[in-house]
Amino acid sequence: KPHEDVGSLLSTCSSSGPFVFFIYSERVHMGGKQSAELPTPKAAVPKAAAPTLQDSTARLDTQIANLETKIEKSGNDAKKWMAQASTNPSAKARAMQCLKMKKQCEQQRDQLMSTQFNLENMAFQQEQAEVTATAVSAMAAGRDQMKAQQLTLNVESVEKITDDLQDLQAEMQDIQNALAGSAL
């Protein structure tokens, strides 16, 4: 059944999730004859995975290198055309075009370098967040180990051990004194 309202067709299709969208017309009038045009399918393109920060930085490196090559070439071309300015009337205009191209490439390069700085800063922050998460996990594991060790020891058993040690030291002192007194 043909839809009279394109908006209702789009809302119907978009509410049903992923879909294949067909664009068609019922009849096309050509040269006094009516002809039916077949529907032409246009499939929805699935989203590609987002590039990583490192991928983006590497791509920007390549683009910056290309722009620097263009800047150098434009500068050399401008010098070449200026050298021919005395003999070639259009050489000065060409040299100006080369200088404009050089300036435009320099602006693009500077913009890409700023973008690259932002990406590198974001990558650094991401690494710091990972380090922080690792440190927090290690601290939690250490706390759990301390709690487990504390459960095996209690205050009463420690007091009993220290009392026993004091008693043993006192006995050893008495023995030492007895040995020292009998030798005289």
N, CA, C and O of each residue as an XYZ file, in Angstrom:
736
protein
N       0.845     -1.167      0.000
C       0.000      0.000      0.000
C       0.894      1.235      0.000
O       1.724      1.390      0.896
N       0.743      2.101     -0.972
C       1.589      3.295     -1.019
C       1.233      4.257      0.098
O       0.064      4.428      0.444
N       2.268      4.888      0.660
C       2.050      5.874      1.714
C       1.854      7.239      1.087
O       2.635      7.672      0.241
N       0.792      7.908      1.519
C       0.528      9.245      0.990
C       1.466     10.262      1.612
O       1.830     11.244      0.965
N       1.856     10.047      2.837
C       2.672     11.005      3.561
C       4.064     10.404      3.787
O       4.193      9.376      4.452
N       5.091     11.034      3.242
C       6.455     10.534      3.370
C       6.890     10.545      4.834
O       7.597      9.638      5.273
N       6.473     11.564      5.598
C       6.822     11.650      7.012
C       6.327     10.452      7.792
O       7.049      9.921      8.636
N       5.076     10.007      7.518
C       4.556      8.833      8.227
C       5.326      7.579      7.843
O       5.528      6.696      8.677
N       5.758      7.491      6.584
C       6.552      6.359      6.142
C       7.889      6.330      6.878
O       8.313      5.280      7.361
N       8.549      7.479      6.962
C       9.836      7.537      7.638
C       9.702      7.228      9.115
O      10.529      6.501      9.666
N       8.672      7.764      9.777
C       8.511      7.491     11.200
C       8.182      6.032     11.436
O       8.627      5.454     12.429
N       7.405      5.416     10.536
C       7.083      4.002     10.666
C       8.345      3.164     10.528
O       8.567      2.239     11.310
N       9.168      3.482      9.542
C      10.382      2.707      9.308
C      11.410      2.924     10.407
O      12.050      1.968     10.845
N      11.583      4.163     10.862
C      12.624      4.427     11.856
C      12.253      3.884     13.222
O      13.146      3.605     14.022
N      10.969      3.722     13.524
C      10.583      3.200     14.826
C      10.740      1.687     14.905
O      10.710      1.119     15.997
N      10.905      1.033     13.770
C      11.011     -0.422     13.788
C      12.457     -0.901     13.852
O      12.703     -2.098     13.707
N      13.412     -0.017     14.061
C      14.799     -0.421     14.194
C      15.505     -0.395     12.852
O      15.126      0.376     11.970
N      16.558     -1.250     12.675
C      17.283     -1.275     11.402
C      16.343     -1.685     10.276
O      15.506     -2.573     10.436
N      16.496     -1.037      9.161
C      15.591     -1.320      8.062
C      16.285     -1.043      6.749
O      17.340     -0.411      6.700
N      15.671     -1.529      5.687
C      16.102     -1.206      4.341
C      15.080     -0.232      3.797
O      13.879     -0.501      3.826
N      15.548      0.887      3.305
C      14.672      1.961      2.885
C      14.573      1.955      1.368
O      15.591      2.008      0.677
N      13.381      1.892      0.858
C      13.165      1.897     -0.578
C      12.606      3.245     -1.004
O      11.655      3.759     -0.415
N      13.221      3.807     -2.045
C      12.711      5.036     -2.633
C      12.110      4.644     -3.976
O      12.763      4.008     -4.803
N      10.860      5.033     -4.177
C      10.235      4.677     -5.435
C       9.152      5.684     -5.772
O       8.697      6.452     -4.924
N       8.764      5.659     -6.996
C       7.602      6.440     -7.414
C       6.652      5.470     -8.093
O       7.085      4.515     -8.737
N       5.378      5.713     -7.950
C       4.402      4.767     -8.501
C       4.418      4.770    -10.020
O       4.490      3.712    -10.645
N       4.354      5.907    -10.592
C       4.376      5.993    -12.048
C       5.103      7.262    -12.458
O       4.985      8.308    -11.818
N       5.845      7.142    -13.524
C       6.547      8.290    -14.059
C       6.016      8.529    -15.459
O       5.957      7.612    -16.278
N       5.637      9.747    -15.725
C       5.121     10.091    -17.055
C       6.282     10.492    -17.940
O       6.987     11.460    -17.652
N       6.480      9.751    -19.014
C       7.572     10.051    -19.938
C       7.037     10.001    -21.347
O       6.549      8.967    -21.801
N       7.126     11.090    -22.021
C       6.732     11.128    -23.431
C       5.298     10.713    -23.672
O       5.011     10.080    -24.689
N       4.389     11.044    -22.776
C       2.988     10.698    -22.966
C       2.660      9.288    -22.527
O       1.482      8.940    -22.450
N       3.638      8.472    -22.240
C       3.399      7.101    -21.802
C       3.606      7.018    -20.301
O       4.382      7.770    -19.711
N       2.902      6.098    -19.720
C       3.092      5.846    -18.292
C       4.006      4.635    -18.148
O       3.803      3.607    -18.794
N       5.004      4.772    -17.299
C       5.888      3.633    -17.066
C       6.107      3.500    -15.561
O       6.176      4.491    -14.835
N       6.209      2.306    -15.133
C       6.437      2.052    -13.707
C       7.938      1.956    -13.480
O       8.644      1.270    -14.220
N       8.420      2.641    -12.460
C       9.836      2.585    -12.097
C       9.996      1.601    -10.952
O       9.274      1.671     -9.957
N      10.934      0.694    -11.094
C      11.149     -0.314    -10.064
C      11.761      0.323     -8.824
O      12.531      1.278     -8.924
N      11.418     -0.207     -7.663
C      12.032      0.321     -6.443
C      13.538      0.068     -6.441
O      14.009     -0.985     -6.871
N      14.275      1.052     -5.951
C      15.719      0.898     -5.840
C      16.070      0.836     -4.360
O      15.886      1.819     -3.643
N      16.569     -0.297     -3.893
C      16.869     -0.417     -2.462
C      18.117      0.386     -2.088
O      19.102      0.426     -2.825
N      18.039      1.019     -0.923
C      19.181      1.708     -0.334
C      19.295      1.195      1.094
O      18.524      1.593      1.966
N      20.242      0.326      1.326
C      20.410     -0.287      2.645
C      21.076      0.703      3.601
O      21.949      1.485      3.223
N      20.635      0.635      4.829
C      21.248      1.476      5.863
C      22.679      0.997      6.080
O      22.925     -0.205      6.179
N      23.612      1.924      6.152
C      25.026      1.589      6.318
C      25.306      1.383      7.804
O      25.026      2.270      8.610
N      25.858      0.217      8.183
C      26.168     -0.002      9.602
C      27.312      0.908     10.041
O      28.198      1.239      9.254
N      27.276      1.302     11.303
C      28.318      2.174     11.843
C      29.613      1.394     12.007
O      29.619      0.266     12.499
N      30.703      2.012     11.592
C      32.020      1.411     11.780
C      32.493      1.716     13.197
O      32.042      2.673     13.825
N      33.397      0.897     13.679
C      33.939      1.111     15.018
C      34.717      2.425     15.041
O      35.409      2.766     14.082
N      34.595      3.140     16.128
C      35.286      4.410     16.266
C      36.795      4.165     16.342
O      37.234      3.219     16.996
N      37.588      5.007     15.680
C      39.032      4.812     15.743
C      39.563      5.135     17.137
O      38.978      5.937     17.866
N      40.664      4.509     17.492
C      41.263      4.765     18.796
C      42.004      6.095     18.757
O      42.229      6.665     17.690
N      42.378      6.577     19.932
C      43.131      7.827     20.002
C      44.477      7.689     19.293
O      44.936      8.626     18.640
N      45.102      6.534     19.419
C      46.394      6.312     18.779
C      46.243      6.289     17.256
O      47.089      6.827     16.542
N      45.166      5.665     16.755
C      44.918      5.649     15.313
C      44.718      7.060     14.787
O      45.267      7.432     13.751
N      43.935      7.834     15.504
C      43.663      9.207     15.086
C      44.930     10.042     15.104
O      45.159     10.837     14.192
N      45.753      9.876     16.122
C      47.007     10.631     16.213
C      47.937     10.256     15.059
O      48.580     11.125     14.470
N      48.008      8.973     14.739
C      48.858      8.530     13.629
C      48.361      9.108     12.303
O      49.157      9.524     11.462
N      47.063      9.129     12.128
C      46.493      9.689     10.891
C      46.790     11.188     10.802
O      47.109     11.698      9.728
N      46.686     11.887     11.927
C      47.009     13.314     11.939
C      48.486     13.536     11.634
O      48.835     14.494     10.945
N      49.356     12.665     12.135
C      50.796     12.765     11.821
C      51.016     12.711     10.316
O      51.789     13.494      9.763
N      50.330     11.783      9.660
C      50.458     11.632      8.216
C      49.962     12.885      7.499
O      50.614     13.377      6.578
N      48.817     13.394      7.918
C      48.267     14.587      7.281
C      49.175     15.796      7.495
O      49.364     16.597      6.579
N      49.730     15.932      8.680
C      50.631     17.050      8.963
C      51.878     16.946      8.091
O      52.343     17.951      7.553
N      52.421     15.743      7.946
C      53.603     15.546      7.097
C      53.283     15.905      5.647
O      54.100     16.529      4.969
N      52.103     15.516      5.170
C      51.701     15.863      3.806
C      51.584     17.375      3.632
O      52.010     17.926      2.618
N      51.007     18.034      4.623
C      50.870     19.486      4.543
C      52.242     20.167      4.575
O      52.453     21.153      3.869
N      53.155     19.668      5.368
C      54.489     20.256      5.413
C      55.201     20.096      4.079
O      55.956     20.976      3.667
N      54.963     18.975      3.401
C      55.524     18.779      2.067
C      54.938     19.799      1.095
O      55.658     20.383      0.285
N      53.616     20.008      1.184
C      52.965     20.995      0.314
C      53.465     22.408      0.600
O      53.649     23.209     -0.317
N      53.683     22.707      1.882
C      54.185     24.033      2.258
C      55.559     24.266      1.643
O      55.824     25.327      1.078
N      56.425     23.274      1.756
C      57.764     23.397      1.198
C      57.714     23.549     -0.324
O      58.428     24.370     -0.900
N      56.865     22.749     -0.962
C      56.737     22.817     -2.422
C      56.191     24.171     -2.858
O      56.678     24.749     -3.829
N      55.185     24.681     -2.150
C      54.615     25.987     -2.500
C      55.652     27.095     -2.339
O      55.716     28.002     -3.168
N      56.460     27.033     -1.287
C      57.519     28.024     -1.082
C      58.549     27.980     -2.193
O      58.966     29.020     -2.703
N      58.960     26.777     -2.570
C      59.933     26.629     -3.654
C      59.357     27.105     -4.983
O      60.044     27.764     -5.764
N      58.077     26.764     -5.239
C      57.424     27.209     -6.476
C      57.324     28.730     -6.520
O      57.535     29.338     -7.570
N      57.001     29.348     -5.381
C      56.893     30.809     -5.335
C      58.248     31.442     -5.655
O      58.307     32.427     -6.391
N      59.330     30.891     -5.115
C      60.667     31.415     -5.417
C      60.989     31.252     -6.900
O      61.560     32.144     -7.528
N      60.615     30.109     -7.441
C      60.879     29.848     -8.863
C      60.129     30.857     -9.740
O      60.696     31.398    -10.689
N      58.866     31.106     -9.423
C      58.074     32.043    -10.222
C      58.580     33.476    -10.058
O      58.579     34.242    -11.021
N      59.008     33.845     -8.859
C      59.528     35.201     -8.653
C      60.824     35.408     -9.443
O      61.099     36.516     -9.903
N      61.610     34.355     -9.599
C      62.833     34.456    -10.391
C      62.511     34.707    -11.855
O      63.309     35.309    -12.573
N      61.348     34.251    -12.301
C      60.935     34.429    -13.704
C      60.083     35.678    -13.902
O      59.628     35.939    -15.015
N      59.860     36.448    -12.848
C      58.952     37.600    -12.928
C      59.413     38.638    -13.947
O      58.574     39.297    -14.562
N      60.717     38.804    -14.142
C      61.204     39.830    -15.078
C      60.944     39.450    -16.532
O      60.799     40.324    -17.387
N      60.883     38.152    -16.815
C      60.680     37.714    -18.202
C      59.266     37.226    -18.485
O      58.824     37.258    -19.634
N      58.558     36.782    -17.472
C      57.214     36.227    -17.660
C      56.213     37.118    -16.938
O      56.294     37.262    -15.718
N      55.253     37.732    -17.675
C      54.323     38.660    -17.028
C      53.373     37.968    -16.034
O      52.938     38.610    -15.078
N      53.048     36.720    -16.223
C      52.119     36.037    -15.312
C      52.833     35.371    -14.138
O      52.182     34.803    -13.261
N      54.136     35.435    -14.113
C      54.907     34.757    -13.082
C      54.632     35.336    -11.693
O      54.569     34.593    -10.713
N      54.469     36.652    -11.605
C      54.218     37.280    -10.308
C      52.875     36.819     -9.738
O      52.762     36.547     -8.543
N      51.862     36.734    -10.599
C      50.544     36.259    -10.157
C      50.627     34.805     -9.699
O      50.011     34.428     -8.702
N      51.380     34.001    -10.419
C      51.539     32.596    -10.027
C      52.291     32.487     -8.702
O      51.965     31.642     -7.867
N      53.284     33.330     -8.512
C      54.028     33.336     -7.253
C      53.100     33.703     -6.102
O      53.186     33.108     -5.028
N      52.217     34.674     -6.311
C      51.246     35.063     -5.280
C      50.300     33.903     -4.963
O      49.969     33.666     -3.802
N      49.870     33.186     -6.000
C      49.004     32.023     -5.771
C      49.738     30.971     -4.939
O      49.151     30.360     -4.046
N      50.998     30.765     -5.228
C      51.785     29.789     -4.465
C      51.910     30.220     -3.009
O      51.821     29.396     -2.098
N      52.118     31.525     -2.796
C      52.227     32.016     -1.419
C      50.902     31.889     -0.677
O      50.883     31.573      0.512
N      49.786     32.134     -1.379
C      48.467     31.965     -0.749
C      48.239     30.499     -0.391
O      47.712     30.185      0.677
N      48.638     29.614     -1.289
C      48.494     28.181     -1.025
C      49.348     27.781      0.175
O      48.922     26.990      1.017
N      50.552     28.334      0.244
C      51.447     28.037      1.361
C      50.821     28.488      2.674
O      50.837     27.754      3.663
N      50.270     29.699      2.677
C      49.650     30.224      3.897
C      48.450     29.374      4.308
O      48.266     29.091      5.492
N      47.640     28.970      3.341
C      46.472     28.136      3.636
C      46.912     26.789      4.216
O      46.320     26.298      5.176
N      47.944     26.201      3.632
C      48.444     24.911      4.140
C      49.023     25.067      5.542
O      48.864     24.178      6.379
N      49.692     26.185      5.803
C      50.232     26.427      7.142
C      49.116     26.540      8.172
O      49.241     26.033      9.287
N      48.020     27.209      7.796
C      46.879     27.330      8.715
C      46.254     25.968      8.982
O      45.909     25.655     10.122
N      46.106     25.159      7.942
C      45.554     23.813      8.121
C      46.473     22.969      9.001
O      46.007     22.238      9.876
N      47.779     23.075      8.762
C      48.751     22.326      9.567
C      48.661     22.727     11.036
O      48.659     21.873     11.922
N      48.586     24.044     11.290
C      48.494     24.513     12.664
C      47.228     24.005     13.343
O      47.247     23.634     14.517
N      46.133     23.993     12.598
C      44.863     23.493     13.147
C      44.973     22.000     13.457
O      44.511     21.551     14.505
N      45.581     21.231     12.554
C      45.745     19.796     12.785
C      46.680     19.530     13.966
O      46.473     18.587     14.731
N      47.709     20.366     14.108
C      48.627     20.196     15.241
C      47.911     20.467     16.562
O      48.186     19.806     17.564
N      46.994     21.437     16.570
C      46.203     21.698     17.781
C      45.297     20.518     18.096
O      45.158     20.114     19.250
N      44.689     19.979     17.063
C      43.823     18.813     17.245
C      44.633     17.628     17.753
O      44.191     16.896     18.639
N      45.820     17.449     17.187
C      46.682     16.348     17.619
C      47.089     16.528     19.078
O      47.134     15.556     19.832
N      47.384     17.751     19.480
C      47.725     18.017     20.880
C      46.565     17.626     21.787
O      46.769     17.007     22.831
N      45.342     17.989     21.385
C      44.168     17.638     22.188
C      44.001     16.124     22.299
O      43.672     15.609     23.368
N      44.226     15.414     21.197
C      44.110     13.949     21.229
C      45.182     13.328     22.122
O      44.898     12.406     22.886
N      46.408     13.831     22.027
C      47.477     13.300     22.868
C      47.206     13.592     24.344
O      47.487     12.762     25.209
N      46.663     14.763     24.623
C      46.297     15.115     25.997
C      45.212     14.172     26.508
O      45.260     13.722     27.653
N      44.236     13.878     25.657
C      43.157     12.964     26.046
C      43.702     11.558     26.286
O      43.277     10.874     27.217
N      44.642     11.129     25.446
C      45.252      9.804     25.629
C      46.012      9.755     26.950
O      45.960      8.750     27.659
N      46.723     10.842     27.288
C      47.440     10.908     28.552
C      46.469     10.817     29.730
O      46.721     10.098     30.698
N      45.368     11.544     29.641
C      44.367     11.508     30.707
C      43.761     10.121     30.833
O      43.483      9.659     31.940
N      43.556      9.459     29.713
C      43.009      8.098     29.736
C      43.995      7.148     30.424
O      43.589      6.306     31.225
N      45.288      7.283     30.111
C      46.303      6.450     30.758
C      46.342      6.713     32.259
O      46.467      5.778     33.050
N      46.233      7.981     32.656
C      46.231      8.333     34.067
C      45.019      7.718     34.771
O      45.125      7.246     35.902
N      43.887      7.728     34.104
C      42.687      7.124     34.694
C      42.883      5.623     34.895
O      42.447      5.070     35.904
N      43.540      4.960     33.935
C      43.814      3.532     34.064
C      44.778      3.269     35.218
O      44.593      2.312     35.970
N      45.804      4.107     35.365
C      46.761      3.952     36.463
C      46.042      4.142     37.800
O      46.268      3.387     38.746
N      45.178      5.150     37.871
C      44.425      5.404     39.105
C      43.528      4.216     39.440
O      43.448      3.801     40.596
N      42.855      3.672     38.430
C      41.979      2.517     38.667
C      42.795      1.320     39.163
O      42.351      0.591     40.050
N      43.977      1.120     38.595
C      44.845      0.027     39.043
C      45.280      0.233     40.489
O      45.285     -0.709     41.282
N      45.646      1.476     40.832
C      46.081      1.780     42.203
C      44.941      1.551     43.193
O      45.160      1.010     44.277
N      43.747      1.953     42.831
C      42.594      1.760     43.717
C      42.325      0.269     43.904
O      42.024     -0.168     45.014
N      42.430     -0.513     42.835
C      42.239     -1.963     42.951
C      43.289     -2.577     43.864
O      42.975     -3.440     44.683
N      44.541     -2.133     43.725
C      45.615     -2.663     44.580
C      45.372     -2.291     46.039
O      45.589     -3.111     46.931
N      44.926     -1.068     46.286
C      44.642     -0.651     47.658
C      43.502     -1.474     48.253
O      43.557     -1.855     49.422
N      42.479     -1.747     47.463
C      41.358     -2.555     47.951
C      41.824     -3.972     48.277
O      41.416     -4.547     49.286
N      42.686     -4.536     47.414
C      43.199     -5.880     47.671
C      44.052     -5.893     48.944
O      43.957     -6.831     49.735
N      44.878     -4.871     49.150
C      45.691     -4.769     50.364
C      44.828     -4.657     51.607
O      45.116     -5.283     52.628
N      43.781     -3.868     51.526
C      42.857     -3.733     52.663
C      42.234     -5.085     52.996
O      42.142     -5.463     54.164
N      41.810     -5.806     51.967
C      41.187     -7.117     52.196
C      42.175     -8.090     52.843
O      41.794     -8.864     53.721
N      43.451     -8.056     52.411
C      44.466     -8.930     53.003
C      44.705     -8.566     54.474
O      44.861     -9.446     55.320
N      44.731     -7.272     54.765
C      44.926     -6.848     56.154
C      43.760     -7.298     57.029
O      43.960     -7.734     58.163
N      42.558     -7.194     56.506
C      41.385     -7.647     57.279
C      41.467     -9.134     57.549
O      41.159     -9.589     58.651
N      41.887     -9.902     56.534
C      42.001    -11.350     56.710
C      43.064    -11.678     57.763
O      42.854    -12.567     58.588
N      44.179    -10.987     57.748
C      45.225    -11.226     58.747
C      44.774    -10.794     60.134
O      45.110    -11.439     61.127
N      44.027     -9.723     60.206
C      43.544     -9.238     61.497
C      42.562    -10.231     62.109
O      42.485    -10.351     63.331
N      41.810    -10.945     61.269
C      40.869    -11.939     61.791
C      41.605    -13.110     62.439
O      41.095    -13.723     63.377
N      42.818    -13.426     61.936
C      43.555    -14.545     62.524
C      44.188    -14.151     63.862
O      44.465    -15.017     64.692
N      44.414    -12.875     64.074
C      44.995    -12.391     65.326
C      43.940    -11.596     66.088
O      43.159    -10.841     65.507
N      43.941    -11.790     67.415
C      43.060    -10.946     68.219
C      43.890    -10.344     69.347
O      45.012    -10.784     69.598
N      43.352     -9.359     70.015
C      44.081     -8.612     71.037
C      44.433     -9.513     72.217
O      45.528     -9.403     72.770
N      43.527    -10.396     72.609
C      43.772    -11.253     73.762
C      44.956    -12.182     73.538
O      45.773    -12.380     74.438
N      45.052    -12.756     72.332
C      46.169    -13.674     72.072
C      47.492    -12.911     72.038
O      48.515    -13.441     72.471
N      47.488    -11.690     71.536
C      48.710    -10.888     71.519
C      49.119    -10.527     72.941
O      50.304    -10.587     73.270
N      48.161    -10.152     73.796
C      48.470     -9.824     75.198
C      49.022    -11.041     75.923
O      49.948    -10.920     76.725
N      48.463    -12.206     75.646
C      48.943    -13.432     76.293
C      50.378    -13.729     75.876
O      51.202    -14.134     76.696
N      50.670    -13.524     74.586
C      52.024    -13.772     74.095
C      53.008    -12.800     74.738
O      54.093    -13.206     75.155
N      52.642    -11.521     74.823
C      53.563    -10.544     75.443
C      53.750    -10.826     76.928
O      54.852    -10.660     77.452
N      52.685    -11.251     77.617
C      52.832    -11.613     79.037
C      53.775    -12.794     79.187
O      54.645    -12.798     80.058
N      53.598    -13.804     78.325
C      54.476    -14.970     78.365
C      55.928    -14.567     78.105
O      56.839    -15.071     78.762
N      56.145    -13.658     77.144
C      57.500    -13.204     76.863
C      58.100    -12.470     78.059
O      59.279    -12.654     78.360
N      57.315    -11.645     78.744
C      57.813    -10.931     79.926
C      58.159    -11.919     81.041
O      59.172    -11.768     81.724
N      57.309    -12.927     81.216
C      57.600    -13.942     82.224
C      58.900    -14.678     81.894
O      59.723    -14.923     82.776
N      59.078    -15.028     80.615
C      60.299    -15.716     80.210
C      61.527    -14.830     80.410
O      62.579    -15.313     80.831
N      61.398    -13.545     80.112
C      62.521    -12.631     80.317
C      62.864    -12.515     81.809
O      64.035    -12.481     82.188
N      61.837    -12.454     82.632
C      62.076    -12.352     84.082
C      62.761    -13.622     84.588
O      63.672    -13.542     85.411
N      62.340    -14.774     84.114
C      62.960    -16.032     84.502
C      64.408    -16.083     84.045
O      65.284    -16.517     84.793
N      64.659    -15.645     82.835
C      66.025    -15.628     82.299
C      66.903    -14.676     83.122
O      68.079    -14.957     83.354
N      66.333    -13.567     83.555
C      67.069    -12.615     84.387
C      67.428    -13.261     85.731
O      68.545    -13.120     86.229
N      66.459    -13.966     86.297
C      66.720    -14.658     87.568
C      67.824    -15.696     87.398
O      68.697    -15.831     88.255
N      67.781    -16.424     86.293
C      68.799    -17.441     86.013
C      70.156    -16.770     85.848
O      71.157    -17.260     86.371
N      70.200    -15.660     85.130
C      71.443    -14.917     84.913
C      72.018    -14.426     86.249
O      73.222    -14.505     86.492
N      71.117    -13.914     87.115
C      71.550    -13.428     88.426
C      72.075    -14.583     89.277
O      73.073    -14.428     89.981
N      71.412    -15.739     89.217
C      71.847    -16.897     90.002
C      73.216    -17.380     89.543
O      74.065    -17.737     90.360
N      73.419    -17.389     88.262
C      74.714    -17.802     87.720
C      75.807    -16.798     88.088
O      76.934    -17.190     88.392
N      75.491    -15.566     88.064
C      76.488    -14.525     88.376
C      76.817    -14.551     89.871
O      77.968    -14.300     90.227
N      75.870    -14.841     90.759
C      76.117    -14.861     92.190
C      76.862    -16.099     92.640
O      77.621    -16.014     93.605
N      76.692    -17.244     92.001
C      77.354    -18.452     92.446
C      78.795    -18.497     92.012
O      79.574    -19.269     92.571
N      79.182    -17.699     91.037
C      80.553    -17.683     90.573
C      81.433    -16.936     91.523
O      82.649    -17.110     91.432
N      80.949    -16.125     92.423
C      81.784    -15.370     93.350
C      82.090    -16.141     94.539
O      82.787    -15.653     95.429
